[in-house]
Amino acid sequence: MGWYGGARARLVWRSDRLPGRRAPAARFLPDTRTVRADWPRTTTVRTDGWPPGAYLLRLDADHGHQRYIPLVVRSPSAEGRTVVMHAVATWQAYNTWGGYDLYRGRDGSYGSRAYAVSFDRPYNADGAEKFLAYERALVVLAERLGIPLAYTTGLDVHRDPDALRGARALLSLGHDEYWTPEQRQRVTGARDAGTNLAFLGANCCYRRIRPEEGPPGELRTVVCYKTDYRRDPYLASHPRFPTNDFRQDPAPDPESRLVGVLYEGFPVDAPYVVHSPDHWLFEGTGVRRGDRFDHLVGVEYDRVMTDMPTPRPLEILAHSPLVCRGRPSHADSSYYTAPSGAGVFSSGTMRWVEGLMAGTTENGRNHAMDARTGAFTTRTTENLLRAFAEGPAATVRPHPRDNVATLYPA
């Protein structure tokens, strides 16, 4: 998946015809309500010689049915590159294959949800819903720009202390909710070493997870007990590592310390409203203060919360009024720079990457966003990627002008 002269993908491999066979029933682990397929291996796909990047394997049945298998071929090094970090833990958290995900169980209730979900099962629906909606358009745009890129996943950042060493920038994509404390520590360390960060979604770094190994020795399971974190047997010997929201006790660490904004609500559909039109990120868009882009804020949103720890100075670039579950509030896009010079941008809306496809038929669900919105998000993202690829943003672009007190007076 990528640019490829506008084709947006290229074929790298095709298998011979594989005989189908009926697989045994999935295995159910009642203590954590985990579903594992545990199927015998049908074939092996070697990726030798494939360039690093995001891939879709497509399974074609004789009767025409198709399903995708998303995968990432990791880059050997991030040195001097913009790193695209795919949110595979979040993909799995919402995967209902077998009747269970981290939100609901077979009866559809929160109380019957899984406490741990396994990568050893197919994805539901077409197999690549989260990638296609929240990640693909950014991959296409970044490759079209020709900036040096590297590819990884959140779990690989967790696993490898050197995964972000020397990176110019790191991109978190449209829905990147589930992080490990180690992943967060390494992303924070990269920022403090001068790596620019872009959070191109909302609800990022919200749930604290623990990955566990499976039989192959790789990280195969995502554990997140959420509000039932006290039921996690691991907690007895590791009281500072609950699998609940980062901002919650017993080890509160609000995501705003890193992201700049904080997740507030769902669901919402509202216009994106520009507040700082002369910011360098909006160069070439022609926007003025108060310009609106309908439906760009949704379906989850973030905002600046002054009662939470937040890096300063912080500039709010967009301040979008909304009503969520009957309560008026705002979604905020923000920008700050760290002492290392790293710039940190947060879009404050989960639809930012989807906005790159607005006015097209690319993902089939553009939430009525129009071509004007597509042009705005595309140009803004181009400005961001080009600047962040140059090095610590504070050395090549103006510093933020703190305006939090103006928009959120005490």
Salt bridges, closest charged atoms under 4 A:
ASP38 OD2 - ARG27 NH1 3.82
ASP38 OD1 - ARG36 NE 3.02
ASP48 OD1 - ARG46 NE 3.02
ASP60 OD1 - ARG58 NE 2.92
ASP62 OD2 - ARG17 NH2 2.36
ASP101 OD2 - ARG104 NH1 3.23
ASP120 OD1 - ARG220 NH2 2.73
GLU129 OE2 - ARG365 NH1 3.94
GLU135 OE1 - HIS86 ND1 2.60
ASP156 OD1 - ARG74 NH1 3.17
ASP156 OD1 - ARG159 NH2 2.86
ASP162 OD1 - ARG165 NH2 2.41
GLU177 OE1 - HIS175 NE2 3.08
GLU177 OE2 - ARG207 NE 3.07
GLU182 OE1 - HIS158 ND1 3.34
ASP192 OD1 - ARG191 NE 2.90
GLU212 OE2 - ARG210 NH2 3.10
ASP228 OD2 - ARG113 NH2 3.17
ASP232 OD2 - ARG210 NH1 2.71
ASP245 OD1 - ARG207 NH1 2.76
ASP253 OD1 - ARG184 NH2 3.06
ASP253 OD1 - ARG257 NE 3.01
GLU255 OE2 - ARG247 NH2 2.61
GLU264 OE2 - ARG303 NH1 3.34
GLU264 OE2 - ARG327 NH2 3.71
ASP269 OD1 - HIS295 ND1 2.68
ASP269 OD2 - ARG351 NH1 2.73
ASP278 OD1 - ARG401 NH2 3.07
GLU300 OE1 - HIS175 NE2 3.98
GLU315 OE1 - HIS279 NE2 3.95
GLU315 OE2 - ARG401 NH2 2.87
ASP332 OD1 - HIS319 ND1 2.65
GLU354 OE2 - ARG365 NE 3.43
GLU354 OE2 - HIS367 NE2 3.04
GLU362 OE1 - ARG8 NE 3.79
GLU362 OE1 - ARG136 NH2 3.09
GLU382 OE2 - ARG144 NH2 2.46
GLU390 OE2 - ARG397 NH2 3.30
ASP402 OD2 - ARG312 NE 2.66
